[in-house]
Amino acid sequence: MRISRLSLLYPAAALGAIAVGLFFALGSAPEAASDAPARDYSALASALDGDMKKLNFHGAPKPVSTSTFTTEDGSTATLADYQGKYVLLNFWATWCAPCRKEMPMLSELQTEFGGEEFEVLTLATGRNPVPAIEGFFEEIGVTNLPMHRDPKQQVARDMGVLGLPITVILDPAGREVARLSGDAHWSSDSAKALIAGLIQTAD
């Protein structure tokens, strides 16, 4: 029995259509998020004072790491899991003295602003044993920030973190829009005005 070319062509075309449909259904959403229009943060940037002036807003949003990190419960996550809100991502370590100074201030920000539109995400990068992290948080009285870990520094390397602490701000599309190197007074009026301004401009 001879098989015609058309009998082979139609199934192939159908499979091609299915593949295209799956591409748009599964693959287009992340790209759409990354292509979301950038906001104008110039007014917020110009209002910063004190050491918050060290916060540098980028001219255009930057992509972030897609590598996984270890969550507090031992599972894994990526920064993409936090899309939909502004995220203040803080890279820190238990041996970092400036980190110990600013962590309670980050905790205060989470208490005041944390919710559906904003979250403080703390990520211990490098060799930070779980008992050391637990002791660190207990000593400074912080209970509302996550004890997530980046043990192989993969996320930190992807994002060009060359010292600690480093704090970056991610927009709801999951892109880096600002960065501050070193510690800062995150519980200052200037910092709180910044977070309030970000939330007010969120979709």
Buried (B, 14 or more C-beta within 10 A) or exposed (E): EEEEEEEEEEEEEEEEEEEEEEEEEEEEEBEEBBEBEBBEBEEBBEEBEEBBEBBEBBEEBBEBBEBBBBBBEEEEBBBBEBBBBBBBBBBBBBEBEBBBBBBBBBBBBBEEBBEEBBBBBBBBBBEBEEEBBEEBBEEBEBEEBBBBBBEBBBBBBBBEBEEBBBBBBBBBBBBBBBBBBEBBBBBBEBBBBBBBBBBEBBE
